[in-house]
Amino acid sequence: MTSSSAAGTAAPLLEMRGIVKRFPGVLALGGVELEVHAGQVHCLLGQNGAGKSTLIKVLSASYQPDEGQIFWEGEPVSLDTPQTAMDLGISTIYQELDLVPELSVAENIFLGHEISRGGFTQAGETNRRARDLLARLGHPEIPATRAVGRLSPAAQQIVSMARALSHDTRLLILDEPSAALDQGEVDSLFRVIRDLTAEGVAVVYISHRLEEIRQIGDRITVLKDGSTVASSLTVEDTPTAELITLMTGRSIEYVFPPRGDAVPVSGEPVLEVIGLELPGVFTGVDLSVHAGEIVGLAGLVGAGRSEILETVYGARRPSAGTVRVEGRELRRGSVPDAVKAGVGLAPEERKSQGLLLDQAVYRNVTVSSLGRFSRLGLLDSRQERRRSREVTESLDVRPAGVDRLVRLLSGGNQQKVVLSRWLMRECRVLLLDEPTRGVDVGARAEIYAVVRSLADSGVAVVVVSSEVEEVLGLADRVLVVREGRVVHEGPASEIDESRVLDLVMEGSAA
């Protein structure tokens, strides 16, 4: 284990010593150490499956440790229930938000500690305090009375933060808080975090985006395979290459796979989109992708990028425009027609939109190809498993075994399962929406390699990503989308990150 000098002279607010957590057949945590000081942002890093989520669930009392001790302000504590943790001032915002879609923003914020008088909920006061919290977070435009289910993922993230701050929070745990936010919203999030730490609040910040750690972090603890491999490293003194080596056990010099020969763009494109329009979302979208080409869509959250992919896939019905695959025009708003034509989609919200979490890996892989395994109306599950095993092994899905529930896999391996589905389907067009959201740096490199390999085999690929570096590093050609319009199109090699940001912020055409 490596570590830096003690974090300041004051006693830590939180200490976790030798934390062990076992599940049947799995040692999730093998003696983890964590020390967090008031007024600091402590970043918790590690690949998917390293134990980060298990650790914060122990800290929030969702799980009970099998061994180890937890100290709060130097005194041993037993976190028996989530309420015990909240009473100490520990608030947790998980990557998978636990909001109630049917309840209003204000009702979600004060859920479990409602503002009442004489046994009656005070709706007016609840809404007022909710508006104050949203304004504190820099988002006064979110209506306190609107149902949370009608908000965008980014707005729901803000509501979840407001709920955490509605308690007397002394330690705030943020699990991938920026995953659904655009750069402006990330800046707002960082402003709030800095305000909180200035007030003495401690923050545990989990992110796979190492550039964020540089911007907001003070100290770093790295987990690998359920153990602490580095603790309380100072952000300014720890190179990124060292962090990657600690997380992965190896040095990753080239995240993006090298591009091969220039993709030929002569002849008919595999995917052709002409004048596509979805009222109030995007208009006049033209897009073509040739065999073996990767086209990236860059832009801010809410610019219409995801909706363009969903419309091409048939999940949304456009008011105008044409989508063709290998010259064949697709029926508007028909997913079966798109899939039949060879179009596959890996959606942004893979857990809620792309996976059957409580089904086995093999069933998730074969779900779009069941006709191949049907005989006289009966499924041949043995063949399903055999073919799924071949495909998942080719993508190195870990741990191996196609009978394992998808819910038990890490984010990176869940994404590989989604890709396996379309690899089995032998799709001609692959639409990828935020393909590495919530995926660690090692798995990212593997997913990039898979995408490039699919393109090299002749698949036409479209990638949407909120990370400009990802779009430019992976794509051959880039379209920049702002407020529902394409404001730039050209080779990825001829545009840089600063120019993309200029375009999405200013909207000036190139």
QUITA-V658835 format. One record per residue. N is the residue number from 1. RES is the residue in one small letter. SS is DSSP state (helix for helix, strand for strand, loop for the rest). Layout:
# QUITA-V658835
N_RES_SS ; N_RES_SS
This chain:
# QUITA-V658835
1_m_loop ; 2_t_strand ; 3_s_strand ; 4_s_loop ; 5_s_loop ; 6_a_loop ; 7_a_loop ; 8_g_loop ; 9_t_loop ; 10_a_loop ; 11_a_loop ; 12_p_loop ; 13_l_loop ; 14_l_strand ; 15_e_strand ; 16_m_strand ; 17_r_strand ; 18_g_strand ; 19_i_strand ; 20_v_strand ; 21_k_strand ; 22_r_strand ; 23_f_strand ; 24_p_loop ; 25_g_loop ; 26_v_strand ; 27_l_strand ; 28_a_strand ; 29_l_strand ; 30_g_strand ; 31_g_strand ; 32_v_strand ; 33_e_strand ; 34_l_strand ; 35_e_strand ; 36_v_strand ; 37_h_loop ; 38_a_loop ; 39_g_loop ; 40_q_loop ; 41_v_strand ; 42_h_strand ; 43_c_strand ; 44_l_strand ; 45_l_strand ; 46_g_loop ; 47_q_loop ; 48_n_loop ; 49_g_loop ; 50_a_loop ; 51_g_loop ; 52_k_helix ; 53_s_helix ; 54_t_helix ; 55_l_helix ; 56_i_helix ; 57_k_helix ; 58_v_helix ; 59_l_helix ; 60_s_loop ; 61_a_loop ; 62_s_loop ; 63_y_loop ; 64_q_loop ; 65_p_loop ; 66_d_loop ; 67_e_strand ; 68_g_strand ; 69_q_strand ; 70_i_strand ; 71_f_strand ; 72_w_strand ; 73_e_loop ; 74_g_loop ; 75_e_strand ; 76_p_strand ; 77_v_strand ; 78_s_loop ; 79_l_loop ; 80_d_loop ; 81_t_loop ; 82_p_helix ; 83_q_helix ; 84_t_helix ; 85_a_helix ; 86_m_helix ; 87_d_helix ; 88_l_helix ; 89_g_loop ; 90_i_strand ; 91_s_strand ; 92_t_strand ; 93_i_strand ; 94_y_loop ; 95_q_loop ; 96_e_loop ; 97_l_loop ; 98_d_loop ; 99_l_loop ; 100_v_loop ; 101_p_loop ; 102_e_loop ; 103_l_loop ; 104_s_strand ; 105_v_helix ; 106_a_helix ; 107_e_helix ; 108_n_helix ; 109_i_helix ; 110_f_loop ; 111_l_loop ; 112_g_loop ; 113_h_loop ; 114_e_loop ; 115_i_loop ; 116_s_strand ; 117_r_strand ; 118_g_loop ; 119_g_loop ; 120_f_strand ; 121_t_strand ; 122_q_loop ; 123_a_helix ; 124_g_helix ; 125_e_helix ; 126_t_helix ; 127_n_helix ; 128_r_helix ; 129_r_helix ; 130_a_helix ; 131_r_helix ; 132_d_helix ; 133_l_helix ; 134_l_helix ; 135_a_helix ; 136_r_helix ; 137_l_loop ; 138_g_loop ; 139_h_loop ; 140_p_loop ; 141_e_loop ; 142_i_loop ; 143_p_loop ; 144_a_loop ; 145_t_loop ; 146_r_loop ; 147_a_strand ; 148_v_helix ; 149_g_helix ; 150_r_helix ; 151_l_loop ; 152_s_loop ; 153_p_helix ; 154_a_helix ; 155_a_helix ; 156_q_helix ; 157_q_helix ; 158_i_helix ; 159_v_helix ; 160_s_helix ; 161_m_helix ; 162_a_helix ; 163_r_helix ; 164_a_helix ; 165_l_helix ; 166_s_loop ; 167_h_loop ; 168_d_loop ; 169_t_loop ; 170_r_loop ; 171_l_strand ; 172_l_strand ; 173_i_strand ; 174_l_strand ; 175_d_strand ; 176_e_loop ; 177_p_loop ; 178_s_loop ; 179_a_loop ; 180_a_loop ; 181_l_loop ; 182_d_loop ; 183_q_helix ; 184_g_helix ; 185_e_helix ; 186_v_helix ; 187_d_helix ; 188_s_helix ; 189_l_helix ; 190_f_helix ; 191_r_helix ; 192_v_helix ; 193_i_helix ; 194_r_helix ; 195_d_helix ; 196_l_helix ; 197_t_helix ; 198_a_helix ; 199_e_loop ; 200_g_loop ; 201_v_loop ; 202_a_strand ; 203_v_strand ; 204_v_strand ; 205_y_strand ; 206_i_strand ; 207_s_loop ; 208_h_loop ; 209_r_loop ; 210_l_helix ; 211_e_helix ; 212_e_helix ; 213_i_helix ; 214_r_helix ; 215_q_helix ; 216_i_helix ; 217_g_loop ; 218_d_loop ; 219_r_strand ; 220_i_strand ; 221_t_strand ; 222_v_strand ; 223_l_strand ; 224_k_strand ; 225_d_loop ; 226_g_loop ; 227_s_strand ; 228_t_strand ; 229_v_strand ; 230_a_strand ; 231_s_strand ; 232_s_strand ; 233_l_strand ; 234_t_strand ; 235_v_helix ; 236_e_helix ; 237_d_helix ; 238_t_loop ; 239_p_loop ; 240_t_helix ; 241_a_helix ; 242_e_helix ; 243_l_helix ; 244_i_helix ; 245_t_helix ; 246_l_helix ; 247_m_helix ; 248_t_helix ; 249_g_loop ; 250_r_loop ; 251_s_loop ; 252_i_loop ; 253_e_loop ; 254_y_loop ; 255_v_loop ; 256_f_loop ; 257_p_loop ; 258_p_loop ; 259_r_loop ; 260_g_loop ; 261_d_loop ; 262_a_loop ; 263_v_loop ; 264_p_loop ; 265_v_loop ; 266_s_loop ; 267_g_loop ; 268_e_loop ; 269_p_loop ; 270_v_loop ; 271_l_strand ; 272_e_strand ; 273_v_strand ; 274_i_strand ; 275_g_strand ; 276_l_strand ; 277_e_strand ; 278_l_strand ; 279_p_loop ; 280_g_loop ; 281_v_loop ; 282_f_strand ; 283_t_strand ; 284_g_strand ; 285_v_strand ; 286_d_strand ; 287_l_strand ; 288_s_strand ; 289_v_strand ; 290_h_loop ; 291_a_loop ; 292_g_loop ; 293_e_loop ; 294_i_strand ; 295_v_strand ; 296_g_strand ; 297_l_strand ; 298_a_strand ; 299_g_loop ; 300_l_loop ; 301_v_loop ; 302_g_loop ; 303_a_loop ; 304_g_loop ; 305_r_helix ; 306_s_helix ; 307_e_helix ; 308_i_helix ; 309_l_helix ; 310_e_helix ; 311_t_helix ; 312_v_helix ; 313_y_helix ; 314_g_loop ; 315_a_loop ; 316_r_loop ; 317_r_loop ; 318_p_loop ; 319_s_loop ; 320_a_strand ; 321_g_strand ; 322_t_strand ; 323_v_strand ; 324_r_strand ; 325_v_strand ; 326_e_loop ; 327_g_loop ; 328_r_strand ; 329_e_strand ; 330_l_loop ; 331_r_loop ; 332_r_loop ; 333_g_loop ; 334_s_loop ; 335_v_helix ; 336_p_helix ; 337_d_helix ; 338_a_helix ; 339_v_helix ; 340_k_helix ; 341_a_helix ; 342_g_loop ; 343_v_strand ; 344_g_strand ; 345_l_strand ; 346_a_strand ; 347_p_loop ; 348_e_loop ; 349_e_loop ; 350_r_helix ; 351_k_helix ; 352_s_helix ; 353_q_helix ; 354_g_helix ; 355_l_loop ; 356_l_loop ; 357_l_loop ; 358_d_loop ; 359_q_loop ; 360_a_strand ; 361_v_helix ; 362_y_helix ; 363_r_helix ; 364_n_helix ; 365_v_helix ; 366_t_helix ; 367_v_loop ; 368_s_loop ; 369_s_loop ; 370_l_helix ; 371_g_helix ; 372_r_helix ; 373_f_helix ; 374_s_strand ; 375_r_strand ; 376_l_loop ; 377_g_loop ; 378_l_strand ; 379_l_strand ; 380_d_loop ; 381_s_helix ; 382_r_helix ; 383_q_helix ; 384_e_helix ; 385_r_helix ; 386_r_helix ; 387_r_helix ; 388_s_helix ; 389_r_helix ; 390_e_helix ; 391_v_helix ; 392_t_helix ; 393_e_helix ; 394_s_helix ; 395_l_loop ; 396_d_loop ; 397_v_loop ; 398_r_loop ; 399_p_loop ; 400_a_loop ; 401_g_loop ; 402_v_loop ; 403_d_loop ; 404_r_loop ; 405_l_strand ; 406_v_helix ; 407_r_helix ; 408_l_helix ; 409_l_loop ; 410_s_loop ; 411_g_helix ; 412_g_helix ; 413_n_helix ; 414_q_helix ; 415_q_helix ; 416_k_helix ; 417_v_helix ; 418_v_helix ; 419_l_helix ; 420_s_helix ; 421_r_helix ; 422_w_helix ; 423_l_helix ; 424_m_helix ; 425_r_helix ; 426_e_loop ; 427_c_loop ; 428_r_loop ; 429_v_strand ; 430_l_strand ; 431_l_strand ; 432_l_strand ; 433_d_strand ; 434_e_loop ; 435_p_loop ; 436_t_loop ; 437_r_loop ; 438_g_loop ; 439_v_loop ; 440_d_loop ; 441_v_helix ; 442_g_helix ; 443_a_helix ; 444_r_helix ; 445_a_helix ; 446_e_helix ; 447_i_helix ; 448_y_helix ; 449_a_helix ; 450_v_helix ; 451_v_helix ; 452_r_helix ; 453_s_helix ; 454_l_helix ; 455_a_helix ; 456_d_helix ; 457_s_loop ; 458_g_loop ; 459_v_loop ; 460_a_strand ; 461_v_strand ; 462_v_strand ; 463_v_strand ; 464_v_strand ; 465_s_loop ; 466_s_loop ; 467_e_loop ; 468_v_helix ; 469_e_helix ; 470_e_helix ; 471_v_helix ; 472_l_helix ; 473_g_helix ; 474_l_helix ; 475_a_loop ; 476_d_loop ; 477_r_strand ; 478_v_strand ; 479_l_strand ; 480_v_strand ; 481_v_strand ; 482_r_strand ; 483_e_loop ; 484_g_loop ; 485_r_strand ; 486_v_strand ; 487_v_strand ; 488_h_strand ; 489_e_strand ; 490_g_strand ; 491_p_strand ; 492_a_helix ; 493_s_helix ; 494_e_helix ; 495_i_loop ; 496_d_loop ; 497_e_helix ; 498_s_helix ; 499_r_helix ; 500_v_helix ; 501_l_helix ; 502_d_helix ; 503_l_helix ; 504_v_helix ; 505_m_helix ; 506_e_helix ; 507_g_loop ; 508_s_loop ; 509_a_loop ; 510_a_loop
